[in-house]
Amino acid sequence: MAFKIIVCAKQVPDTNEIKIDPIKKTLIREGVPSILNHDDANALEEALKIKDQYPDTHITVITMGPPQAKDLLIECMAMGADDGILLSDRALGGSDTWATSNAIAAAIGKLGGFDLIFAGRQAIDGDTAQVGPQIAEKLGIPQVTYVADFSIDSDMKHITVHRALEDGYEIIKIETPCMLTAIKELNTPRHMSIGGIFDAVKKDMPVWGAKDLGVDTDREVGLEASPTNVYRSFTPAPKGKGIVIEGDTDKELADRLLINLKKKHVI
Ligand SMILES: Cc1cc2nc3c(=O)[nH]c(=O)nc-3n(C[C@H](O)[C@H](O)[C@H](O)COP(=O)(O)OP(=O)(O)OC[C@H]3O[C@@H](n4cnc5c(N)ncnc54)[C@H](O)[C@@H]3O)c2cc1C
């Protein structure tokens, strides 16, 4: 039986190109190119490496977003994923991380069985790193986040990962089915192939809405069901100019620093 991998991938604005509206202080999204979230490209690459080694592997990419998120699925399939599912519906719009993970977990449930779920650690726009762990919780499967190295035994059951920590890593053994979230140290994502692009654009791409997912639009998905409220969003005011203390000797520098700190009543 095929080894089934699900990759969760999000289309995000290319942040290098983001501009802030100077008056409204909000992101200017018009004309900003969208890209496959970086960590999600690493998640997909690791799934593709498993498929390279064990061809009887099936990779399904799931994304939730507006209709244009279909371009992301084409990109993922052109890289080598077998198929893609777009979760797109007005009723899903305005979902926070909790509601997003409800929708994605419902989609995974509908697919009926998997061995491994790969997500990115974090999306570069929302930046919460919550969606992967929330999906695992909702599906009741074990998870390891911050995966920087991955290997799977030929029994396709036992996985060993390096989980990155601030000052090193821990080695964790985990069994399928499970959820892993990838970071950029895991691998270097491959490019799309020309043949892959031709095949991908011809493929059927199911679009599932709230009804297909069987989720409650009042309580599980969408803005109203989302427990998070954004009260204000702003760009922090730039900090004042720093003071450079100059002096010829260490003692002179220390004395001047002391005088400055006393002046400011820090000490
Ligand atoms: C009140 C509220 C309203 C919102 N309304 C909207 C809205 O109308 N439109 C909108 O675009 N955003 C909206 N958002 C933002 C949206 O909730 C988040 O973008 C989304 O939940 C993902 O969170 P994140 O970006 O922090 O992802 P993270 O948790 O940082 O992502 C971790 C990983 O989870 C996976 N993942 C995350 N999101 C998706 C996805 N959509 N599809 C597939 N995989 C995914 C990826 O693998 C990703 O690397 C809203 C947020 C709030 C709080």
The ligand as an SDF file (V2000), in Angstrom:
LIG
                    3D

 53 58  0  0  0  0  0  0  0  0999 V2000
   -9.4120   37.4160   13.2910 C   0  0  0  0  0  0  0  0  0  0  0  0
   -8.5540   36.9870   12.1460 C   0  0  0  0  0  0  0  0  0  0  0  0
   -9.0340   37.0640   10.8560 C   0  0  0  0  0  0  0  0  0  0  0  0
   -8.2350   36.6290    9.7880 C   0  0  0  0  0  0  0  0  0  0  0  0
   -8.7280   36.7380    8.5460 N   0  0  0  0  0  0  0  0  0  0  0  0
   -7.9840   36.3270    7.4930 C   0  0  0  0  0  0  0  0  0  0  0  0
   -8.4710   36.4110    6.1530 C   0  0  0  0  0  0  0  0  0  0  0  0
   -9.5880   36.8710    5.9150 O   0  0  0  0  0  0  0  0  0  0  0  0
   -7.6630   35.9700    5.1480 N   0  0  0  0  0  0  0  0  0  0  0  0
   -6.4110   35.4810    5.4070 C   0  0  0  0  0  0  0  0  0  0  0  0
   -5.7000   35.1000    4.4640 O   0  0  0  0  0  0  0  0  0  0  0  0
   -5.9410   35.3880    6.6480 N   0  0  0  0  0  0  0  0  0  0  0  0
   -6.6800   35.7830    7.7040 C   0  0  0  0  0  0  0  0  0  0  0  0
   -6.1870   35.7230    8.9470 N   0  0  0  0  0  0  0  0  0  0  0  0
   -4.8590   35.1360    9.1240 C   0  0  0  0  0  0  0  0  0  0  0  0
   -5.0200   33.6250    9.2310 C   0  0  0  0  0  0  0  0  0  0  0  0
   -5.6600   33.2610   10.3970 O   0  0  0  0  0  0  0  0  0  0  0  0
   -3.6450   33.0010    9.2770 C   0  0  0  0  0  0  0  0  0  0  0  0
   -2.9460   33.4280    8.1320 O   0  0  0  0  0  0  0  0  0  0  0  0
   -3.7400   31.4770    9.2200 C   0  0  0  0  0  0  0  0  0  0  0  0
   -4.4850   30.9970   10.2850 O   0  0  0  0  0  0  0  0  0  0  0  0
   -2.3710   30.8410    9.3080 C   0  0  0  0  0  0  0  0  0  0  0  0
   -1.7030   31.2820   10.4320 O   0  0  0  0  0  0  0  0  0  0  0  0
   -0.1950   31.6810   10.2950 P   0  0  0  0  0  0  0  0  0  0  0  0
   -0.0540   32.5160    9.0840 O   0  0  0  0  0  0  0  0  0  0  0  0
    0.2710   32.2480   11.5850 O   0  0  0  0  0  0  0  0  0  0  0  0
    0.4840   30.2740    9.9970 O   0  0  0  0  0  0  0  0  0  0  0  0
    1.4960   29.4290   10.8700 P   0  0  0  0  0  0  0  0  0  0  0  0
    0.7830   28.8230   12.0010 O   0  0  0  0  0  0  0  0  0  0  0  0
    2.7270   30.2360   11.1600 O   0  0  0  0  0  0  0  0  0  0  0  0
    1.8070   28.3200    9.7810 O   0  0  0  0  0  0  0  0  0  0  0  0
    2.4640   27.1140   10.1110 C   0  0  0  0  0  0  0  0  0  0  0  0
    2.2820   26.1560    8.9870 C   0  0  0  0  0  0  0  0  0  0  0  0
    0.9080   25.7380    8.9110 O   0  0  0  0  0  0  0  0  0  0  0  0
    0.5390   25.5370    7.5480 C   0  0  0  0  0  0  0  0  0  0  0  0
   -0.5000   26.4950    7.1690 N   0  0  0  0  0  0  0  0  0  0  0  0
   -0.8000   27.6760    7.7340 C   0  0  0  0  0  0  0  0  0  0  0  0
   -1.8140   28.2600    7.0960 N   0  0  0  0  0  0  0  0  0  0  0  0
   -2.1640   27.4490    6.0850 C   0  0  0  0  0  0  0  0  0  0  0  0
   -3.1130   27.5130    5.0490 C   0  0  0  0  0  0  0  0  0  0  0  0
   -3.9420   28.5510    4.9000 N   0  0  0  0  0  0  0  0  0  0  0  0
   -3.1920   26.4650    4.1870 N   0  0  0  0  0  0  0  0  0  0  0  0
   -2.3670   25.3940    4.3120 C   0  0  0  0  0  0  0  0  0  0  0  0
   -1.4290   25.2990    5.2570 N   0  0  0  0  0  0  0  0  0  0  0  0
   -1.3260   26.2960    6.1310 C   0  0  0  0  0  0  0  0  0  0  0  0
    1.8000   25.7730    6.7270 C   0  0  0  0  0  0  0  0  0  0  0  0
    2.4640   24.5480    6.5790 O   0  0  0  0  0  0  0  0  0  0  0  0
    2.5970   26.7110    7.6100 C   0  0  0  0  0  0  0  0  0  0  0  0
    3.9880   26.6930    7.3590 O   0  0  0  0  0  0  0  0  0  0  0  0
   -6.9440   36.1400   10.0250 C   0  0  0  0  0  0  0  0  0  0  0  0
   -6.4650   36.0640   11.3250 C   0  0  0  0  0  0  0  0  0  0  0  0
   -7.2430   36.5010   12.3750 C   0  0  0  0  0  0  0  0  0  0  0  0
   -6.6580   36.4460   13.7620 C   0  0  0  0  0  0  0  0  0  0  0  0
  1  2  1  0
  2  3  1  0
  2 52  2  0
  3  4  2  0
  4  5  1  0
  4 50  1  0
  5  6  2  0
  6  7  1  0
  6 13  1  0
  7  8  2  0
  7  9  1  0
  9 10  1  0
 10 11  2  0
 10 12  1  0
 12 13  2  0
 13 14  1  0
 14 15  1  0
 14 50  1  0
 15 16  1  0
 16 17  1  0
 16 18  1  0
 18 19  1  0
 18 20  1  0
 20 21  1  0
 20 22  1  0
 22 23  1  0
 23 24  1  0
 24 25  2  0
 24 26  1  0
 24 27  1  0
 27 28  1  0
 28 29  2  0
 28 30  1  0
 28 31  1  0
 31 32  1  0
 32 33  1  0
 33 34  1  0
 33 48  1  0
 34 35  1  0
 35 36  1  0
 35 46  1  0
 36 37  1  0
 36 45  1  0
 37 38  2  0
 38 39  1  0
 39 40  1  0
 39 45  2  0
 40 41  1  0
 40 42  2  0
 42 43  1  0
 43 44  2  0
 44 45  1  0
 46 47  1  0
 46 48  1  0
 48 49  1  0
 50 51  2  0
 51 52  1  0
 52 53  1  0
M  END
$$$$
